[in-house]
Structures are given as C-alpha cells and as structure tokens.
Amino acid sequence: NIAKWWIRFEDPEVKRICVENWDKDGDGELSMEEAAAVSSIGTIFAKNRRTRNLHVLTFTNIKRLGYENLKGCDSLESITIPKSIDIIDWYTFGGATGKYLMSIKNVIVEKGKLSYIPEGFDNNIKDVVDYPSTISSFGWAQPSLRAKITILRAPTPPNIDVRSLEGNGLIYVPDDAIEVYKHSDIWSRIADRIYPLSEYHE
C-alpha cells in the first residue's frame, strides 16, 4: 500500500502548499521521497497567515533556515527544524530588523550537525524550545530563557555570554550533567531553575 509512504499532515494549509510545490507525480499527496528531494523552501511559506505548524520540514533536506523563509507567517505556532540544517540565520523568528512572529510557541531542533544557535533565535518562543545534544555554543544573549521551558540535551554546558539567561524560564538538562550545569560559569546564576530531563513531562 503506497499510501503508507505518504506524509500525514496536521495542518491542511501546509499540505496544500507542499503538494502545490513539491508533488512531482501529481497524485495530490506528498511522499517521503518527494519531500527528501527538497533542499530549500525559499519563500513558499512566507506571508502565509494560515500556516500553524511546520513539522513537515523534518522530512526535507533543507540546509538553511532564515527569516526570509518564515516572514509574515503570523499564525505559525510550532516548527521542527530538521537534522539536515547546517545554518540557522540570525533572528529566524523576527526581531532586530524584522517583525516578530508573535504566535510561535514550540520549536524543536532535531539532532544533526548543527552546533551553533545564533543571536535572536529564541527571543520570542513562548512555551518550549528543545535543543539537541550537538549544540556547543550560542550567539549573543542566547538562550534567552523567555520560553517557559528550555531543553538543553548537550552533556557539556554550551558556551554562552554574560547577557544570556536573562528570562525567567526553566531549563531541563541531562540527568548526569545537572551538577556540571549548576556549577558552570554563567549557568550557575540560575542553578535553582535547572532541572533533570527525567522530570520533564510534556
């Protein structure tokens, strides 16, 4: 049954856009193979105010994600950034010179090769941001802890600067690394808000 290879969409507007742009065989569906052939999303989602989630990106092989890809997605609530990503641009979700995406609540960064999170990335994420174990450093003032929960899966505390951690959110880290985080420079400032991952429940 070939249908089992089709991607199941939570968001009908995202399905419409993906099928319109990436359905090569014209069957009205998007297969995993068709999605895997995608290396850039360009501006196909930009300025779309109906898009609520972009978890479909996890099936693609896009290499870069930036504000121009998401500009004007004013209803976007959640996104999964795929493991294929090599570069995330500054202020991906707005800020600095771009309008904030005010609805963004949940962001998952899949584990791939990405090791650096740039300036402005999580400033406007409201609920949960989940970083993979490969992250070793953050740009200026990141992570901001403006999200209610920040998950850091890196066993070694990533390099951050003195303007990081200025929000009031909680941090969850690997259980066996919790004491390392609590006693590391800068991270130690918020030791009372660092919890083991085993205690995190969605």
C-alpha positions as CSV (number, residue, x, y, z in Angstrom):
1,N,0.0,0.0,0.0
2,I,1.9,3.0,-1.3
3,A,-0.2,5.3,1.0
4,K,1.9,4.3,4.0
5,W,4.8,6.3,2.4
6,W,2.7,9.5,2.2
7,I,3.3,12.2,4.7
8,R,0.4,12.8,7.1
9,F,-0.2,16.5,7.6
10,E,-1.5,18.1,10.8
11,D,-2.0,21.4,9.0
12,P,-4.2,21.4,5.8
13,E,-2.7,24.7,4.7
14,V,0.8,23.3,4.9
15,K,-0.3,20.2,2.9
16,R,-1.8,22.5,0.2
17,I,1.5,24.5,-0.1
18,C,3.7,21.4,-0.1
19,V,1.6,19.5,-2.7
20,E,1.4,22.6,-4.9
21,N,5.2,23.0,-4.9
22,W,6.7,19.5,-4.4
23,D,4.2,16.9,-5.6
24,K,6.1,15.7,-8.6
25,D,3.9,12.7,-9.6
26,G,0.7,14.7,-9.5
27,D,-1.1,12.3,-7.1
28,G,-2.3,15.1,-4.8
29,E,-0.1,13.8,-1.9
30,L,3.4,14.3,-0.8
31,S,5.6,11.2,-0.4
32,M,8.6,11.0,1.8
33,E,10.7,10.6,-1.3
34,E,9.4,13.8,-2.8
35,A,9.9,15.7,0.5
36,A,13.5,14.3,0.8
37,A,14.3,15.9,-2.6
38,V,13.7,19.4,-1.2
39,S,16.9,21.2,-0.3
40,S,15.4,24.7,0.1
41,I,12.0,26.1,1.0
42,G,12.6,29.5,-0.4
43,T,9.6,31.8,0.3
44,I,6.8,29.3,-0.4
45,F,5.5,29.7,3.2
46,A,6.4,33.3,3.7
47,K,3.5,35.8,4.2
48,N,1.0,32.9,4.7
49,R,-1.1,33.7,7.7
50,R,-2.9,30.4,7.8
51,T,0.1,28.1,8.4
52,R,0.2,26.9,12.0
53,N,2.9,24.2,12.1
54,L,5.8,23.3,10.0
55,H,6.7,19.8,11.3
56,V,6.8,18.6,7.7
57,L,10.3,20.2,7.3
58,T,11.6,17.2,9.2
59,F,11.1,15.1,6.0
60,T,13.1,17.5,3.8
61,N,16.8,18.0,3.3
62,I,16.9,21.8,3.6
63,K,20.3,23.2,4.6
64,R,19.5,26.7,5.8
65,L,16.7,28.4,7.6
66,G,16.2,32.1,7.9
67,Y,13.7,34.9,8.5
68,E,13.0,35.3,4.8
69,N,11.7,31.7,4.8
70,L,9.1,32.5,7.5
71,K,8.5,36.2,7.2
72,G,4.8,37.1,7.6
73,C,3.8,33.6,9.0
74,D,1.8,35.4,11.6
75,S,-0.1,32.3,12.7
76,L,2.9,29.9,13.0
77,E,2.8,28.2,16.3
78,S,5.2,25.3,16.1
79,I,8.1,24.2,13.9
80,T,10.5,21.3,13.8
81,I,13.9,22.3,12.4
82,P,15.2,19.2,10.5
83,K,18.5,17.5,11.2
84,S,19.7,18.4,7.6
85,I,20.0,22.1,8.6
86,D,23.6,23.4,8.6
87,I,22.9,27.0,9.3
88,I,20.3,29.0,11.1
89,D,20.3,32.7,10.4
90,W,20.2,35.4,13.0
91,Y,16.7,36.4,14.2
92,T,15.0,33.5,12.4
93,F,11.6,34.3,14.0
94,G,11.9,38.0,13.7
95,G,13.3,40.8,15.8
96,A,16.2,43.2,15.2
97,T,15.1,44.5,11.7
98,G,12.2,42.0,11.1
99,K,8.7,41.8,12.5
100,Y,8.4,39.2,15.3
101,L,6.3,36.1,14.6
102,M,4.1,36.7,17.6
103,S,2.4,33.2,17.6
104,I,5.4,31.0,17.9
105,K,5.1,28.7,20.9
106,N,7.1,25.5,20.3
107,V,10.4,24.9,18.5
108,I,12.2,21.6,18.2
109,V,15.7,21.5,16.7
110,E,16.5,17.9,15.5
111,K,19.8,16.3,16.2
112,G,22.1,16.6,13.1
113,K,25.3,18.5,12.5
114,L,24.2,21.9,13.9
115,S,26.4,23.1,16.7
116,Y,25.7,26.8,17.0
117,I,22.5,28.7,17.7
118,P,22.6,32.3,16.5
119,E,21.7,35.6,18.1
120,G,18.0,36.3,18.4
121,F,16.8,32.7,17.8
122,D,14.7,32.0,20.9
123,N,13.7,35.6,21.9
124,N,10.0,35.2,21.1
125,I,9.4,31.5,21.6
126,K,6.7,31.3,24.3
127,D,6.4,27.7,25.6
128,V,9.1,25.2,24.7
129,V,12.3,25.3,22.8
130,D,14.2,21.9,22.5
131,Y,17.9,22.0,21.6
132,P,19.8,18.8,20.6
133,S,23.0,17.4,22.2
134,T,25.1,18.7,19.3
135,I,24.8,22.4,20.4
136,S,28.1,23.6,21.8
137,S,27.7,27.4,21.7
138,F,25.1,30.1,21.5
139,G,25.1,33.6,20.0
140,W,24.7,36.9,21.9
141,A,22.1,36.7,24.7
142,Q,21.1,33.2,23.8
143,P,19.5,31.1,25.2
144,S,17.2,33.9,26.4
145,L,15.0,31.8,28.7
146,R,12.0,33.8,27.6
147,A,10.3,30.5,26.8
148,K,8.6,28.8,29.7
149,I,10.9,25.8,29.2
150,T,14.2,25.4,27.5
151,I,15.5,21.9,27.0
152,L,19.3,21.5,26.5
153,R,20.4,18.0,25.6
154,A,24.1,18.8,25.5
155,P,26.1,16.8,28.1
156,T,28.5,19.7,28.4
157,P,27.2,23.2,29.1
158,P,27.4,25.2,25.8
159,N,29.4,28.4,25.6
160,I,27.3,31.4,26.3
161,D,27.9,35.1,27.1
162,V,27.0,37.2,30.1
163,R,23.8,38.5,28.5
164,S,22.4,35.0,28.2
165,L,19.8,33.5,30.5
166,E,18.0,36.8,31.3
167,G,14.5,35.4,31.1
168,N,12.5,33.6,33.8
169,G,12.1,30.2,32.1
170,L,13.1,26.8,33.4
171,I,15.9,24.7,32.0
172,Y,16.0,20.9,31.7
173,V,19.3,19.2,31.1
174,P,20.6,15.5,31.0
175,D,20.3,14.0,34.5
176,D,24.0,13.1,34.7
177,A,25.0,16.7,33.7
178,I,22.9,18.6,36.1
179,E,25.6,19.4,38.6
180,V,28.0,20.4,35.8
181,Y,25.5,22.9,34.6
182,K,24.7,24.2,38.1
183,H,28.4,24.9,38.8
184,S,29.5,26.2,35.4
185,D,30.3,29.9,34.9
186,I,27.2,32.0,34.0
187,W,24.9,28.9,34.1
188,S,25.4,28.8,37.9
189,R,23.5,32.1,38.1
190,I,20.2,30.2,37.5
191,A,21.1,27.0,39.3
192,D,17.8,27.0,41.1
193,R,16.0,26.7,37.8
194,I,18.0,23.9,36.3
195,Y,16.2,20.5,36.4
196,P,16.9,17.0,35.2
197,L,15.3,15.9,31.9
198,S,13.8,12.9,33.6
199,E,11.4,15.3,35.4
200,Y,10.2,17.0,32.2
201,H,6.8,15.9,31.1
202,E,5.1,17.5,28.0
